[in-house]
Amino acid sequence: MTTFKIHGICAATHTPFAADGSLNLTAVEKQRDHLLARKVTQVFIGGSTGESHSVSTSERLALAERWMAAAKGTEMRVIVHVGSNNLRDAAELAAHAQKVGAAAVSMLSPSYFKPRTLADLIACCEMVAKAAPALPFYYYDIPVLTGVNFSMEEFLNTAPARIPNLAGIKYTNPDLMAYQLARRGGGGKFDLPWGCDEFFLAALALGAQGAVGSTFNFAPGIYQRLQKAYQAGDMAAAQTEQFRSVQLVQVVAKRGYMGSAKALMNHLGVPVGPARLPNSNPDADGVAAMIKELEAIGYFGWKD
């Protein structure tokens, strides 16, 4: 088991595209600067928010290289998501992440041909983790998107024997009962950063110490204040911040979350471009309506 931890706020970053949908790596430095200016020093690249299944392997390799170059000489830690339906591609991405100096790697389960048993899932993770043996490895559990839903408690009880560099689980599952069980898996020694932004306060109450989230790109202040208030015992302030998160997600998700989230980043001066199909993008009127709704809930006064 590694001692690596994802504590505090880690932004799940967007993969930046040009207007025509091609990869736009020149935006990475602007993403870095935007986050560092808001004291966000951890990024999770190429994951669900990064539209990984809509990005080619060669593009993902280039994205990791650009982020590592951008992070050099800064406080930024880069965690590279390498999951793929093609496990050979995932292993290639993991080996490359180690070569370019990433802080850790993570992977989703294959989701077209799904692992039939927990043992099959662990074998998939083992194949990828051993391609980057010097890096901490996180399994990325998000059953709502993968359709793969095994006990993460049992995963942590069983997988360490096969995956010596296992650091924990990026836990994106709102089942708080299962989260409590998973936190005790493997003797309670593993790191389980939370992945559902709208439930962060609940996860903190159950022992979470960090989180990886998409809304941390455009509203990190909510979660930084939330965690600080919780740690200080100010539950009322923490609840206020959590409800702001709920309101924010409701507004952004109304017109399609991925495209609207990227449109909001563009509005904030971080040119991450549009989402790729099959995700859709709001039209100009939709973006304008979203901005008005965000103004109405006070977003621009509390996002940072």
ZIFEN-V653054 format. One record per pair of residues at least 24 apart in sequence whose C-alpha atoms are under 8 Angstrom apart, sorted by the first residue. I is the first residue (numbers start at 1). GAP is how many residues later the second one is. Records with the same first field share a line. If there is no record, write none. Layout:
I: GAP / GAP
This chain:
1: 159 / 163 / 164 / 165 / 166 / 189
2: 134 / 162 / 163 / 164 / 165
3: 164
4: 132 / 163
5: 162 / 186
6: 185 / 187 / 203 / 204 / 205
7: 186 / 202 / 203 / 204
8: 201 / 202 / 203 / 216 / 219
9: 31 / 32 / 33 / 201 / 202 / 203 / 204 / 207 / 211 / 214 / 215
10: 30 / 31 / 32 / 33 / 34 / 200 / 201 / 202 / 203 / 206
11: 29 / 31 / 32 / 33 / 201 / 202 / 203 / 204 / 205 / 206
12: 31 / 32 / 33 / 35 / 37 / 38 / 200 / 201 / 202 / 204 / 205
13: 30 / 31 / 32 / 33 / 34 / 36 / 37 / 201 / 204
14: 31 / 32 / 35 / 36 / 37 / 248 / 258
15: 30 / 31 / 34 / 35 / 36 / 48 / 257
16: 255 / 256 / 257 / 258
17: 255 / 256 / 257 / 258
18: 254 / 255 / 256
19: 254 / 255
21: 252 / 253 / 254 / 255
23: 36
24: 248
25: 38 / 41
27: 243 / 244 / 245
28: 38 / 39 / 42
29: 38 / 41
30: 240 / 241
31: 239
32: 38 / 39
34: 236
35: 182
36: 40
38: 182 / 183 / 266
40: 36 / 180
41: 34 / 35 / 36
42: 34 / 35 / 36 / 37
43: 33 / 34 / 35 / 36
44: 34 / 35 / 36 / 37 / 168
45: 33 / 34 / 35 / 36
46: 34 / 35 / 36
47: 33 / 34 / 35 / 36
49: 165 / 209
51: 224 / 225
52: 32
53: 31
54: 222 / 223
57: 32 / 36
60: 33
61: 32 / 35
64: 33 / 36
65: 35
68: 32 / 33 / 34
77: 25 / 26
78: 24 / 25 / 26
79: 24 / 25 / 26 / 27
80: 24 / 25 / 26
81: 24 / 25 / 26 / 27
82: 24 / 25 / 26
83: 24 / 25 / 26 / 27
84: 24 / 25 / 26
85: 24 / 25 / 26 / 27 / 28
86: 24
87: 37 / 40 / 41
88: 40
90: 38
91: 36 / 37 / 38 / 40 / 41
92: 39
94: 34 / 35 / 37 / 38
95: 36 / 37
97: 35
98: 34 / 36 / 37
102: 33
103: 32 / 33
104: 31 / 32 / 33 / 34
105: 30 / 31 / 32 / 33
106: 31 / 32 / 33 / 34 / 64
107: 31 / 32 / 33
108: 31 / 32 / 33 / 34 / 38
109: 30 / 31 / 32 / 37 / 39
110: 36
111: 35 / 36 / 37
114: 33 / 34
115: 33
117: 33
118: 32 / 37
122: 33 / 37 / 40
123: 39
125: 38
126: 36 / 37
129: 34 / 36 / 37
130: 33
133: 32
134: 31
135: 30
136: 29 / 30 / 31
137: 28 / 29 / 30 / 31
138: 28 / 29 / 30 / 31 / 32
139: 29 / 30 / 31
140: 29 / 30 / 31 / 32
141: 28 / 29 / 30 / 31 / 32
142: 29 / 30 / 31
143: 29 / 30
144: 29
151: 27 / 31
152: 26 / 29 / 30 / 33
153: 25 / 28 / 29 / 30 / 31 / 32 / 33
154: 28 / 31
155: 30
156: 26 / 29 / 30 / 34
157: 28 / 29 / 30
158: 28
160: 26
167: 24
168: 24
169: 24
170: 24 / 25 / 42
171: 24
172: 24
174: 25
176: 26 / 27
180: 26
197: 48
198: 44 / 45 / 47 / 48 / 51
199: 43
200: 42
201: 25 / 26 / 29 / 37 / 38 / 41
204: 26
215: 34 / 46
217: 48
218: 46 / 47 / 50 / 85 / 86
219: 83 / 84 / 85
220: 83 / 84
221: 81 / 82 / 83
222: 80 / 81 / 82
244: 55
247: 50
248: 46 / 51
251: 39 / 42 / 43
252: 38
255: 26 / 27 / 31
256: 24 / 25 / 26
260: 27
263: 24
264: 27
